[in-house]
Amino acid sequence: MPTSLNGIRVLELGRIVSAPWCGQTLADLGADVIKIERPGQGDDLRSYGPSFARDSQGNQTPESGHFLCSNRNKRSITIDIRSLDGQEIVRKLAQQSDVVIENYKVGDLARYGLDYESLRTLQPELVYCSITGFGQDGPYAKRPGYDAVFQGMSGMMAVTGEPDGEPQRVGVFVIDEMTGLYAAVAILAALRHRDAGFGGQYIDLALLDVGVAAMAARTVEWTLEGKIPERLGTKSPGSAPAQVFRTADGFLNIQAGAEADYRRLCDALGLPELKEDPRFASRKDRVANQDALVGLLEERIGQWRTQPLFTALTARGVVASPIYRANELVDDPQIVHRGLHFNVPHPTVGSVPLVASPIRMTGTPITRYDAPPTIGQHSTEILSQLGFDAAEIDRLRADCVI
């Protein structure tokens, strides 16, 4: 079956999340993604807990859950890029590649002659994507940084958490993952530009830039009106009632800010008088008088158990959802039906769990899900394809180049 990126080769010098997330997206779409890792240790994410795959005897393996989530459908080769032999291998691979993805610190790869300016002389059609914390220029360009740094600096932490609580980080590497997706979008656009006859190009992506872009809808409160956006817990800044409510035995997420949803919610709760209350006549009124409205709703919702209330609301067309924990998420009938969680064979562990790509296409569907590679699993295969014979590969291994 054809794939969207059949024939595209991607060279990934990626660590942790953002660059590997981009590489995985392109690999899902059919690109041949070759992941370059350090001999011995490999990608730092391999050792990032707390979850690790276990073998058939229940013993913990070096395959971390975070690594498994970011590196499927790739081939791994270990190369010491500090060595001259290692640098030459990367150059040979780049000459046969369409894309390079890297997330080294600014200037690091130039020391080894593996930066864009060096590689474009060998492969003018190359699309080269650099992912850094702060971008290639500016006063912070050489600073290191991780996802939480950019959640803080973008303003995301300042608006996440309870109003009377402390700033909170989002519970996943959300800026890393968004940066990986922006990188994939930019690479696909650059490939189309190249295929139109205009050659390769360089892409500069910064996690800070992505975080700032993601915060646009809240930052505009300041840039438009001079109002500093505050933490609202689960409330929405522009809609009400739209938040998590406590029930008699748990919590329920209710999003009834739209006029029809609000009126249906009032009927479902047996509070028809709230439909006619002038304080809550429109969405804007409900936001302005949110505390009063929420107080009235909380009193009634607190008398319901979660599941009967959810059933009652969905039956009336009110938008609501449970607040799942991981064990509940994987068993939800819709998620099971969509086949989002499944296991695939793994060369050393037996099998590992994966989460399917959310991209679904009719003409070029994603059908291949190979387990994330072990460290250097494909080194011999890739070097052989480059023309290295067995003796040369043995020498490179003996010299710790691979």
Summary of the structure (lengths in Angstrom):
residues: 402
radius of gyration: 25.3
end to end distance: 33.8
largest distance: 84.6
contacts: 1253
relative contact order: 0.14
helix: 41%
strand: 16%
